Amino acid sequence: MAYVRGRNTVDIWRADLTAAHPEESAVKLIYSTRAQVIPRYSHDGARIAFQSNRSGSVEIWMTDAQGADPDRLTSFKGPFTGAPSWCSDGRRIAFDSRVSGISAIYIEDINERVPHKLATAQGNLSRPAWSNDCRWLFASDGHGVLYRVPSSGGQAERFTDQLSSYYVVVADRVIFNVLEPTGVVLWSKPAGGGPQAPLESLPKVGYDDAWAATTAGIYYTDSSSGPISVNFYEFASRTTRRLMTLRQAPIPGGGPGIAVSADGRWLLYCQSGDEQSEIMLATGR
């Protein structure tokens, strides 16, 4: 039997959005012979958590802000583990893992290195996002239903009647995507509950485009025409401007493809590196 074994490296790049020409400031920040994706800055900007299979299995890793001193935070050694999210205390991270066969949320103190499964009756939760006060975790059931769960464990309650697959918490609001036939619309709702509505004057995002948010606004890619651009939608003025262009679309597509430091200076994005494949031959005995 002959078959093809392939491997694609994915690297995390960083650009300085305050530079006169951000494209020229771009550097490959976190890389290996494997894939590193879903980078996330801690709230103080001192650390970066990300998902990588550089150890042979998909785990959560951490570096300093310069991409140095990579440190593995989880050691499940097999079950898919990913989607890290920082608590604002800078000490705890939440992530999802398939240790029990289906996805569940885990919380880990980066000093203790002991993951604790979030106790809730709702199954198959993934992609956690902390509330600003760390009292709540927002997570998806994999079918577009967004839940809010106490970070100490407890009952999961549906957060919105809209179907959503990606979301971020900014200050006291949750920004979440709503898929429509002609693109992705970003909505906003108070983290504590209340009215929800689309963000006014924000253009629709493409299905394969990525977005992130800070207290100042939304950063998103636009691959609809020409070079892929990174744009900024400002909450205060409800206006949009172009910041820079990318040589290729962020990987993976959708929300997790980019991250921005809280001060809006540093952009992290994932790009494909080397692609390698081999023809393998298996013979029977």
ABEGO torsion letter per residue (X at the ends): XBBBBBBBBBBBBBBBAABABAAAABBBABBBABBBBGBBBBAAGABBBBBBAAAGBBBBBBBBAAGBGBBBABBAGGBBBBGBBBBAAGABBBBBBAAAGBBBBBBBBAAAGBBBBBBBABBGBBGBBBBAAGABBBBBAGAGBBBBBBAAEEBBBBABABBBABBBBBEABBBBBBBBAAEBBBBBBBAAEEBBBBBBGBBBBBAABBBBBBAAEBBBBBAABEBBBBBBBBAAAGBBBBABBBABBBOBBEAAABBBBAAGABBBBBBBBBBBBBBBBBBBX
